[in-house]
Amino acid sequence: GDKSLKLWQYELEEDDWDIIADLVRVLQIFKTATLFFSQDTVASIANVIPTMDMIDKMLTRRDGHSYHPAIPPAMQLAKATINCYYSCTDDSDVYQIAMVLHPGLKLEYFRKHDWEPEWIATA
């Protein structure tokens, strides 16, 4: 390469690659969910809440992996954002109705995930 361009100063160091690996690990959660909802053969509405629960759980549980110090605060912000959208599902009964009608979910999902009894009764 042309050393006069002084691009070497922008070369990633080992620490940078570690941060990138951590980011890839976290972003994979969202990639998986995005690809899942991009399918034509998936009943999307019934899977919104279970998917949000899965994302929340994955952002909370770190599988014993030691992340770069910048990553956990970003995960907390992502979790807060997901929870903001999650609370929006309370504004419409469609999500719970779709889950109750889904043969693989029904009311069992709510019971299994310790929803409040009054929420289950409403669903």
Rosetta blueprint (number, residue, H / E / L):
1 G L
2 D L
3 K H
4 S H
5 L H
6 K L
7 L H
8 W H
9 Q H
10 Y H
11 E L
12 L L
13 E L
14 E H
15 D H
16 D H
17 W H
18 D H
19 I H
20 I H
21 A H
22 D H
23 L H
24 V H
25 R H
26 V H
27 L H
28 Q H
29 I H
30 F H
31 K H
32 T H
33 A H
34 T H
35 L H
36 F H
37 F H
38 S L
39 Q L
40 D L
41 T L
42 V L
43 A L
44 S H
45 I H
46 A H
47 N H
48 V H
49 I H
50 P H
51 T H
52 M H
53 D H
54 M H
55 I H
56 D H
57 K H
58 M H
59 L H
60 T H
61 R L
62 R L
63 D L
64 G L
65 H L
66 S L
67 Y L
68 H L
69 P L
70 A L
71 I H
72 P H
73 P H
74 A H
75 M H
76 Q H
77 L H
78 A H
79 K H
80 A H
81 T H
82 I H
83 N H
84 C H
85 Y H
86 Y H
87 S H
88 C H
89 T H
90 D H
91 D H
92 S L
93 D L
94 V H
95 Y H
96 Q H
97 I H
98 A H
99 M H
100 V H
101 L H
102 H L
103 P L
104 G L
105 L L
106 K L
107 L L
108 E H
109 Y H
110 F H
111 R H
112 K H
113 H L
114 D L
115 W L
116 E L
117 P H
118 E H
119 W H
120 I H
121 A H
122 T H
123 A L
